[in-house]
Amino acid sequence: SPLNTFSFSGDNNTMKILLSQFLEQHHLSIRQAAIMTGVPRSTIGDIVTGQVCPTLATMEQLAAGLKTTISDLYESEYK
């Protein structure tokens, strides 16, 4: 399984934040993502390492700055 995926497990669902894979696929550093999105580098780092569960507002800001959709940044059976 890929490194740096963070899973939120509920009773029947798992949501994975795919930010680290997105950055890797697009050859972007955390610093570059911070510049593009306006989200602090420390916040992006915490999301990538799984220390923080991003808010919907942060996910929107990331998606807008990275020119993608929120649904591309997470994986869920309810998506």
N, C-alpha and C positions, 0 to 999 in steps of 0.2 A: 504494500500500500504506500501511496506517496507520503513523503515527509511533510510535516507542517500542515496537516489537515486537522481541523478542530471539529469534533462532533458534539452536538448537543443531543443527548438521548432522553427521550420521554418514554412513556409506556410502550407505544407502538411505532414511534417515529425517530428518525435520526436526521438531523440537519447538519450538513457539512459546509463550512465556509471554504470556498475554493480560491481565495484571493492569492495564496502563494503559487498555486498552479497557473493562474491567470498571469501573474507577473512573470513567472518563469517562461511561459509560452510566448509572451510578448517581449521578452528580453528587457524587462524593466526592473530597476532596483527599487528598494523601498523609498530611497531618497527621491528618485524620479517620480514615483507614484505620488509622493507627498507634494511635490511641486505641481504636478498635473491636477491634483484633486483639491488641494488646500487642506487636506486632512493631515494633522501633525504626524511627523515621521515616527514618533514614539507610539502613537495610536495604531498606525499601520503595522508596526513591528509587533505590537501586542496582539493584534488580530491574527497576523501570520503565524505567530508562535502559539496561538490558542489560549493566551492568558486573558483575553477580553472577548466578550460576545458583542459584536457591533450593534448599535441601534439602527433602526430603519432609516433614520436621517443620515447616519454615517454611510450606510449601504447606498443610499441615493446619491450622496456626494461622491463616493468612490465610483459608482457606475457612470455618473455624468462626466467626471473628470477623466475616466479611462475610456470613455466613448463606447460603453457597453450597456447591458441591461443588468438590473439587480439579479434577475434569475440566472444570469451567467456566472454570478459570483457565489452561488450556493447550490447545494444539492439536497433535495428533499423528495420523499415519496408523494408529498402533497402539492408539488409545484405544477 
